[in-house]
Amino acid sequence: MNSKFTISPSWILLTALCLACMGTGQSATPSLTIEVSKVRVTMNLAVGKTYQLRATKDLKTWVPVGEPFLAQTELEERELDVVEVGRFFQIQQLDEPTAMFIPEGFVRIPAGTFTMGSPATEKERDSDETQHTVTLTKDFYMSKYEVTQREYLAVMGNNPSGFPSNLNRPVEQVSWNEAMSYCAKLTASEKAAGRLQAGWEYRLPTEAEWEYACRAGTSTPFHYGNDLRSGMANFDGTREYAGGTGTVNNPNGTFLERTTTVGSYAANAFGLYDMHGNVWEWCLDRYGDYPAGSVTDPKGPSSGSFRVFRGGSWINYARGCQSADRNYGYPGGRNYVIGFRPVLAPGQ
């Protein structure tokens, strides 16, 4: 934990101690009353990290004091009512949850810097993939798999999928609004069950987080490398992709014309499955032009009608599954080729 704190009492008033009140045939139990008005807690923190101040009266049960907060400066001060919150304090950094709060099926994506978009030399790229440097300052956790029909049914109570014969296939026919509702309900239920660390939430990934996670350290058209061939992912395998050529026809390629069970193909270096193909995945951002220069923790445009989805689907040619390829739709729109996968991250 890269932080420390000090406590300075404003004032403390101690009442007199009555050891015994003697009188004819009378006595009183000795008592001590301590009245504490305020304390000022001074915390030395790491800027950009999320913290929770906690307090205890008995050194056994620690309770949160206020809401989690993002450190804006290296020195933070809080004035607290000690009578209500306790006598002992600690500051907890929330940017790295303890093991008990990391759900099964999620993998850690470390903070880092990468080049987002595609180079002008990448075959069949689109003009909205302008390369720029992106720095993500916080670790986050991403689901290994696209949300399945089974998982969606458990949280939302319905299954909108057009391929309901296998509940381990990704859910689709889900709008951006419904994906957001899923994340909010999952956050609320996990928090109520005590399985969510304070200050953290489930949400859709930003577009930058999605591409960073998809690439997993690569700069090639796919996290597999320069090529995407039939059998490497769930896409229209009759139209493969070769790095030096672009689209390559393969009349013998596999085109399933449906989704497949999540995790049916090889994972990338982060341990994420189906980042190319199967279903497109909604992102948090509105769609818009990329910035011209370097950015930190981008969240997309502040206005706009469309929301981004990434990764390609079972119906697309390989070139539509490239790491940098972008697509977008109305937040209320649904399609049998669009699903999503959540991340677990500090609240925004």
Sequence and secondary structure as in RCSB ss.txt:
>XXXX:A:sequence
MNSKFTISPSWILLTALCLACMGTGQSATPSLTIEVSKVRVTMNLAVGKTYQLRATKDLKTWVPVGEPFLAQTEL
EERELDVVEVGRFFQIQQLDEPTAMFIPEGFVRIPAGTFTMGSPATEKERDSDETQHTVTLTKDFYMSKYEVTQR
EYLAVMGNNPSGFPSNLNRPVEQVSWNEAMSYCAKLTASEKAAGRLQAGWEYRLPTEAEWEYACRAGTSTPFHYG
NDLRSGMANFDGTREYAGGTGTVNNPNGTFLERTTTVGSYAANAFGLYDMHGNVWEWCLDRYGDYPAGSVTDPKG
PSSGSFRVFRGGSWINYARGCQSADRNYGYPGGRNYVIGFRPVLAPGQ
>XXXX:A:secstr
   EEEEEES EEE   B    BTTB    B  EEE  EEEEEE  TT EEEEEEESSSS  EE S  EE  SSE
EEEEE HHHH SEEEEEE SS  GGGS TTEEEE  EEEEES  TTSTT  TT   EEEEE S EEEESS  BHH
HHHHHHS    S TT TTSB  S  HHHHHHHHHHHHHHHHHTT S TTEEEE   HHHHHHHHHTT  SSBTTB
S B TTSSBS TTEEEETTTEEEE TTS   SS   TT S   TTS   SSBSSEEEEEEE     SS EES   
 SS S EEEES  TTS GGGG TT EEEE TT   TTEE   EEEE  
